[in-house]
Amino acid sequence: MRKFLGITVFLLATTSIPTQSQTATKSLAERLGYARDAKLVIVHADDLGMTHSVNAASIKGLESGLVTSASIMVPCPWFPEIADYAKAHPEVDFGLHLTLTSERVFYRWGPVAPEDKVPSLVDSNGYFHLNWTETTRIDAKEVELELRAQIERALAMGVRPTHLDSHQYRLFENGKDIFQSVLHVAHEYKLPVFMVRDWFAERPYLESSMSPNDLVVDHTVTIEPGVPPEKWNDFYTTALKNLQPGVTVFIIHLAIDDEEMRAATRERDTWGAAWRQRDFNYFTSAEFRTLVREQNIKLVTWGELAHTAK
Amino acid sequence: MRKFLGITVFLLATTSIPTQSQTATKSLAERLGYARDAKLVIVHADDLGMTHSVNAASIKGLESGLVTSASIMVPCPWFPEIADYAKAHPEVDFGLHLTLTSERVFYRWGPVAPEDKVPSLVDSNGYFHLNWTETTRIDAKEVELELRAQIERALAMGVRPTHLDSHQYRLFENGKDIFQSVLHVAHEYKLPVFMVRDWFAERPYLESSMSPNDLVVDHTVTIEPGVPPEKWNDFYTTALKNLQPGVTVFIIHLAIDDEEMRAATRERDTWGAAWRQRDFNYFTSAEFRTLVREQNIKLVTWGELAHTAK
């Protein structure tokens, strides 16, 4: 999640230019058995494992049938709760939300790998850096070590991930070496990485690093801080009414606006408790369910995409 | 907290037998400026840092003036929140609740020291063992390493501890080597360790390991699973009306009975969300405040004791 090509995804209207290989071969939609102009949507909840509030809301979203996929933060304190749920519900589409930052001020976490093996990833107190800035020097080898540790813990605790993605998009936004680390790991575990064709123009290393068999979705939509609370539903409704053909991933953040979530996110409102409650309200609403039907949107999962790609 | 000499502390009525040194020198109460038969009480909240719910309730308890002291779990996810509070409130009596077990099933934590430096302390997934059993082999050198790491993180993040104690009493109940590890560290940092004269009879290594200058309180009271919820207040009221002379430490566990706390403790009721809400209700009540006055109880802190011992 977060701020990736913020303006582009906010405007939504960018049309991807088909590449030579795209026009010559079947589109992802066609490979899934749909028409070339079908509108396929993955409704994807991020940040599972972060708090109990996030877990509880995301499980409700998934069980409503309107949220089709989610990804889990292995280093977080509530990972055991969601791992237990994933193990008991192998039919639910869970990926791993690979996490190398601890983001929040009053509630924090650190690496799964031994801290002394990943010194560039932690601050002086042993937590993941809150975020990466221009002065944070990250060692791509340590990134790879930590990603493997996260995947191994998930597998050991019964999660069978369908895909990988990246908390705060750190693995995609921070240069070729770090992106290649995640690709190495993804190829090793035979898992697709969340990657969007619309991102290639701004960061050419993304496309050049990928191999021909890597899965690429067409578009993504995520709400950004510019949207006032009273325009929340309008934003999503407009996005759904203006979908482009192909596979679009809606990246959403679900939680209950309760004491735990308010405390965990209290240093700023963005992606905070109220934000996440608004996402929860919209994506479990009758309004959203009706729009999906009216717009002839096909809700799909990462598992279906990955299966098709093989 | 937990089950230490459960029956003895539950019965409460054991009278300590004064040792030669005690009769020859001033008692702890006298050294604090009170009469030899004065009834001094530390009302001590355990487990701060465990959840936001525990932090919020414990801060309310401390700010009521009726809870006089508390101790903090450094490895826990909400440690940064309570460290921030401790740093901003240096007048509040905080110790460190040294933690080597993760206790709960769906919400867990691991060591502060690099995991590969303390292999005997962690399970196959890298978390602290839920608890230590007879088959858990714990390396006392690793215990010492981890305790230093917890104290160093606390100091680095602005906590100025007045004392040390032990989550689930693991450091006291598991033999001489492990108890000596905590004493080494306590002496190095010049901090008193929670130690009760009433415990010596059952575990002689506790007394024999201590040096003459180590602080020892007289009695402790903690509620145990045998007490039904409707008898909660009676238990504490009886204990307060039957206090022995000297320093008695009430070990209590405060939290709000909310979604986070219920989820974090849902695998069993003992020391669960409702238990902790009952403790909170009693120790912030007018009933308790009145009893303290009527019984001529002096509420004291670990800081006062430690200052006196010097």
Interface residues (C-beta under 8 A of the other chain):
Chain A: T51 H52 S53 A56 C76 P77 W78 F79 P80 E81 D84 V105 F106 Y107 R108 W109 V112 A113 P114 E115 D116 K117 S124 N125 G126 Y127 R153 A156 M157 I256 D258 E259 E260 A263 A264
Chain B: T51 H52 S53 A56 C76 P77 W78 F79 P80 E81 D84 V105 F106 Y107 R108 W109 V112 A113 P114 E115 D116 K117 S124 N125 G126 Y127 R153 A156 M157 I256 D258 E259 E260 A263 A264
